[in-house]
Each structure stands twice: as C-alpha cells, then as structure tokens.
Amino acid sequence: MWLLWMVAGLPAAADTLEVCETCAYVDLDSAIAAAVDGDSIALDAGTWEVEAEVDIRLHIVGVSEAATTLVPASDSAGPLLHVGSSGHLTVEAVTLDGEGAVQGIVATGGELTVWETTVTRGYLWSGRGGGAGIAALDGAALTIQDSTFTDNLSLLGGGAIYAEPGPSDLSIESSHFEANETNSEGAGVLVDVAAGLADDETAGSVTLHDLSFVDEAACTGGGAVTVLADGGPVVIEGVTAWDTDVSGCHSGGASADTAALFVSGATGTPDVSVVDTVVDNLVGWGAPAGVRLHDVADVTLANLVLHGPFSGLDSGDGVHVEAAEGVALTWALVTYVEGMGAALYDVSGALEVTHTAVVAGDAGVGAFDWGDEALLRNNAVWDCSTGVYLWGTGSVVVSNTLLADLSTAISGSAGIDSAGIRYNAFHEIGSDRFLVIGGSSTAVDATNLEVSAPGLWRAPDALSEWSDFQLRAGSPLVDAGDPDVTDWLDGSRSDIGVFGGSGAPEAGVWDTGEPPDSGGVDTGEGDTGRDDTGGEADSGGAGDTGGDGDSGASEDSGSSADSGTSTDSGSSSDSGSSADSGTSTDSGSSSDSGSTADSGTSTDTGGSSPTDSGDEALSPKPSAGCRDGGAASAFALWLLLPLTAGRAFPRLRS
C-alpha cells in the first residue's frame, strides 16, 4: 500500500502530442486542452488557428518559422495564446501571425519563453500596457532568443513587446525588430519594471543583448527601446538602431525629449550599461538623442557609434544623461548631430569622458553640474561650434584632447579652474578663443599646443561618414600628451588624441588576428607610417585611391621596402606608385618651432594637413534575417585601421 501511494504521487511522464491532418489531434486548441503539465506539442507544417489558455508547463514546437504558422480564428478576439499565472509556456520554431487583428501572446504572471519564432502583424487597440506582439504582465518572467518581430502595431505602448517583469529577470537576446509601431513609446520594446512589482519586492534585471532595430516608429520616449526601471540593473549590449522615427504622433505643442534608446529610473535608480551599440539616423520630437538616460545610478557607456542626423524641433544629442550618480563614457564616435556629442547633466559623482570623438555637431562634450571631478582625457572634437562646455563648480581635468575647427575650444562657467586644462592640441580655433571662462577669453597653460596640421590619418570634413583619428608618423601629437599618462598600446608617453592615453578597450572587443579586408584610405600623399606590403595587390578595396597596393594590414607581409628613415619635407611627395624607394617622405610630419604664442599655446609650424579621399561606406543595415546586432562591424569601420609608427594595433573581431 505504501508503494502504491508513492507511485500514485509521482508526476506523470511527459508526453509529446502531435498535431497534423492525420494525427490524433488535428487542431492546436484540442491538443492544448488535452495536455498535462510537462507535455510538449509538436506541430506539423501548415497554418493552424488557435485561441487558447495555458496554465501548465507546456512546450509548443513547430517545424520551423517558415513552415508552421499560428493565426487567429475568424471570430477570435485574441490573443493567439494566453499564459495564466501558473503557466510556463515555451514557444519554438513557429510564426505567430496576428493578421492585423489580435495580439500574439499575453502572459499574466507565469513564465514565457520564445525561441526561434517570428511574431508579426500583432495588433492592440485598447486594454492594458501594450505589446501587440507579446505582452508579459504582472511580473511574468520573459525570455526571448533568436526571434524576429515585424509589422506589429500597438495603439498603446510597446509596438512589438511590452513587459512588466517586476522581480523577474527579463532577457531579450539575438533578435531582430523591423517596422513595428506604437502610439506611445518603445516601438520595439517597452519595459515597465515597477508595473509588475509589489511593495515588498526587489526589481529584477533587464538585459537586451545582440538586437537590431530597423524603421521603428513611436511617438515619445525611446523609438526603438524604452526601459522604465526600478532599481534593478539595465544592460543594453550589442544593439543597433537604424532609421528610428519618434515624431509621427506630434503636430505641435510642448516639445518632448525623445531618443532611439531611452532608460529612466524615476521610480528607482538603476545601474545602466550601454556598450557595443550603434544608432544611425534618428528623427524625433523635441530634442532627440541617440541614447538618453534619466534618473540613473552608475552609468557605463562604451564602444558606441552614434551617427546622425538626429533631427527634431530642438538640437539632438548623441548621448544625453540627466541626473546620474556617476558617468563613464569611453571609446565612442559621434557624428553629425545637431546638439552635443555627449551632454551630461547633474552627475553627483565622478564624470569621465575618454577616447571619444565628436565630428560636426553644435558642441563636442558638455558637462553641467558634477559632484566630484570632471575628467575629459584623450578625446577629439572637430568641426563644431564649441569643443567642450564646462558648467559647474567641481574640479576639472581636460588633457590629451584634440580640439579642431571650432569657434571656441573650451567654454567654462565663472570659477572654473583652468589649471587642469593641460597638454591639449588646438587647430584652427576661431579668433584664438582657446579658453573662455565666464564669457572672457583666458590664457591657457603653455603645455597646450597650437598646431597647423594635427597629422591625422584621414582629416574629417563635411563629406565624411566615418573619420579616422589615428595619427600619422611625425604628427606633432605623438608623445605630446601628459607625461604622467602612458599609452595603453605601447607604454610610451601619451599621444594627444583618441588613440593615446590609458584605458584599453574592454576585453572581448579586440582580437590580435588579421582584420577583415576593410583596408585603409590611402590619400596618395606620402608615407602613412604603415609598413608596406612590398607592392602586393590591394586586398581591401575600401576606397583606396592611391593605387599603391597597400593591403591595409599593419604588419609587413613580406620583405620591408621601407628603410625606416623618414625625411620630413613638409609637403606631399608620394606619387602613389606601388614601390617604396626605401626612404619615406612623410607629409604628415612636422617640426616644432618651440615658440610660444600670445595665447599661451606653443605653436607648431610644420606639416601639412592630409586630405580626405572620399566617403567610406557605412556598414549595411541588418536585414530581417540578421539577428546578430551588427554593432561590432559598424564599430570596426572606425577602428579597423592600423596605427602608425610600426605599432602593432589590436583589431576588432570580425
């Protein structure tokens, strides 16, 4: 009797219920009704009508996304599937097609996992929260991987996905979003952590990893992503957002602050990390930003490419942080934004900006009210009105930074201590406005340089898409930075500019293998400082106009044709031929006169500015079949060019 009782108490073995035209179950609804906890349902290829409730642990798997499709019945009010508070549903290898009439899946509590599934044409016109494709409410645990969301429309929030994870960890990975829309915020993903959180619960984490967003359209907040956090950490990594529109619902009235990616911690300040992320082309209402963070704790921003235009009623910023406990921005490229490359407001703790380049904006970096030290080191700002704004009372260090083609290099509020502004390089600054404090021009420390030619690998101009801030051999910026700071590449005294100084890129971004055939842009104007391949054919094909057979690799592939002797003529003498004479004539090198200008900067008299050979193409937009984000490839367009002076330059993984 005891043994019989034990056996009776064991759970039944899980079964697989097959659904096909000749199976025991010929429709999905009847199979779900017959399933018990732990069962799986195997769906044959075809189109299957469904409107079912799941309150057990159940796995529904199709043949593939292309072969197996779930659709609503003709009289269905939707959603296709509903997960109750005790349900644990996994959906795999199917397409959920709402046919423009119903939601895909709604979970009210419980757990929902979606793998290798396409969610398309979901529609939500009323109700709660949002999520035309998937809605995970009341603290439902949501995990999505290797899936695609297209053409979902929510008249509430969250065009494709709306989640209220509360204490549960939310994870969306390796997925593609395209042409989703909402009349609120978060056309791709809207997360409202607090909405699923009870008073005595602690918020879980939010992880968005390896995602691509194309042509997402919202009305406010984040066009692609909005996260309303409540203290739990938020990680956005490997995300691309192309052609985001956050303007469609506005015809006038007060401006709204919009973005491609938006995180707010108004109900609880979270740590936020945004890394390996690309935002390209944003139209927004008010002042759109590529990445906008409000009311957050410690912020890490690294390996970003933010490429404008970012256009709206007001000037949009590349990165906009407002009310944070600390901010660290490093290894970022921001181009063609109408506002600031990075606008950092009300940072109560440390504020750091390093290895960041801003091209063609209203201003490069703006720091407004910080608590500890504002450290801006090894950056570059080119072709803006103002290079750096410093508006606060904390201590300041601005060093090893190239400021070029600006009306004003550095503008500070009254009381800013200029002693920390040292070892920078100024090039083509309007009316010698190197430093303006409290509205008045102020002399800068003599450690700062004024250079006639920075000696960049490729000079950015109004036509450039991606600009390379690496230094040519003989550049006056080489080893000219703060002597107390060493280069992360070779341990020498820091160079001035983006690629000098300490702070190597994060582990996992770089590899020592050969780069893809992106090559370099050879302007045909002299020795570039790269090792010559010995006249072999060009394998890169990425805009090489010199015809010199350079492969774009930083290491010599054969016998060296360069004697290592550099003769600086101050002008270009390379004919663009494939053979190196053995003595290189460097057009980017310069001789420092050692004189000191009235402004307090030492003036470099030599060198010639390299010219731009043309545009370098952006990486292609990810397609609906691309689920790997593509952030690394876009970042590689900026960084995958060899350093000069024989330095071994680590490269991005392809």
Summary of the structure (lengths in Angstrom):
residues: 654
radius of gyration: 28.2
end to end distance: 65.2
largest distance: 102.6
contacts: 2660
relative contact order: 0.07
helix: 5%
strand: 42%
